[in-house]
Amino acid sequence: MPQLNPAPWLAILLFSWFIFLAVLPTKVMKHTFTNEPTALSAKMPKTEPWNWPWH
């Protein structure tokens, strides 16, 4: 049963974790946002109730 031979699967596992831990974080950290977040103002906006005729 060749699927029980750990030699090729261990190498594949280690190589995939190397890709995951070395290459992907650098690609994620280079990502830039198109719009920088702005701070919300502390002043609450004035809200008015809706004046809908319900009848």
One Martini backbone bead per residue (centre of mass of N, CA, C, O) as a GRO file, in nm:
protein
   55
    1MET     BB    1   0.084   0.045   0.031
    2PRO     BB    2   0.177   0.361  -0.071
    3GLN     BB    3   0.013   0.561   0.125
    4LEU     BB    4   0.203   0.474   0.386
    5ASN     BB    5   0.429   0.638   0.273
    6PRO     BB    6   0.591   0.923   0.421
    7ALA     BB    7   0.792   1.057   0.228
    8PRO     BB    8   0.617   1.236   0.027
    9TRP     BB    9   0.414   1.364   0.240
   10LEU     BB   10   0.615   1.512   0.419
   11ALA     BB   11   0.726   1.699   0.202
   12ILE     BB   12   0.457   1.830   0.127
   13LEU     BB   13   0.391   1.941   0.405
   14LEU     BB   14   0.647   2.115   0.447
   15PHE     BB   15   0.620   2.285   0.187
   16SER     BB   16   0.338   2.404   0.244
   17TRP     BB   17   0.424   2.544   0.512
   18PHE     BB   18   0.636   2.722   0.387
   19ILE     BB   19   0.448   2.878   0.207
   20PHE     BB   20   0.254   2.976   0.430
   21LEU     BB   21   0.495   3.117   0.620
   22ALA     BB   22   0.657   3.287   0.382
   23VAL     BB   23   0.473   3.398   0.138
   24LEU     BB   24   0.186   3.492   0.228
   25PRO     BB   25   0.250   3.719   0.441
   26THR     BB   26   0.389   3.910   0.237
   27LYS     BB   27   0.138   3.951   0.058
   28VAL     BB   28  -0.049   4.062   0.281
   29MET     BB   29   0.138   4.305   0.381
   30LYS     BB   30   0.127   4.452   0.082
   31HIS     BB   31  -0.144   4.540   0.126
   32THR     BB   32  -0.365   4.794   0.006
   33PHE     BB   33  -0.575   5.045   0.066
   34THR     BB   34  -0.787   5.265  -0.091
   35ASN     BB   35  -0.921   5.346   0.191
   36GLU     BB   36  -0.886   5.535   0.450
   37PRO     BB   37  -0.962   5.551   0.762
   38THR     BB   38  -1.190   5.738   0.949
   39ALA     BB   39  -1.273   5.928   1.200
   40LEU     BB   40  -1.509   5.965   1.422
   41SER     BB   41  -1.724   6.169   1.545
   42ALA     BB   42  -1.839   6.272   1.864
   43LYS     BB   43  -2.075   6.395   1.734
   44MET     BB   44  -2.403   6.376   1.723
   45PRO     BB   45  -2.648   6.340   1.519
   46LYS     BB   46  -2.933   6.482   1.411
   47THR     BB   47  -3.247   6.347   1.487
   48GLU     BB   48  -3.556   6.265   1.328
   49PRO     BB   49  -3.863   6.186   1.308
   50TRP     BB   50  -4.092   6.028   1.137
   51ASN     BB   51  -4.359   6.161   0.911
   52TRP     BB   52  -4.591   5.922   0.883
   53PRO     BB   53  -4.873   5.820   0.732
   54TRP     BB   54  -5.079   5.541   0.868
   55HIS     BB   55  -5.390   5.619   0.721
   0.00000   0.00000   0.00000
